[in-house]
């Protein structure tokens, strides 16, 4: 199954979203490090939990359920795919 590649893809998109939302015009190059560390920690926990729930992939039913959840979550972050350009934030007047 593609769960092992789709799950990191979610967190890549989450990272792009956070960078898009939090980057200011004068942000230094180090602003993204805390965001990256937080998202990487979440991904590690999620991968470990998936391994435990599926008995390292032997429980095919649970594996399928987790993959469906991941695919649904990917849809939520579709605006932040590698080739996508998210809508710019509107300035408040």
Secondary structure, DSSP 4 states (H G I P E B T S, - for coil): -THHHHHHHHHHHHHHHHHHHH--TT--TTTHHHHHHHHHHHHHHHHHHHHHHTTTTT-HHHHHHHHHHHHHHHHHTGGGSTT--PPPPPPP-
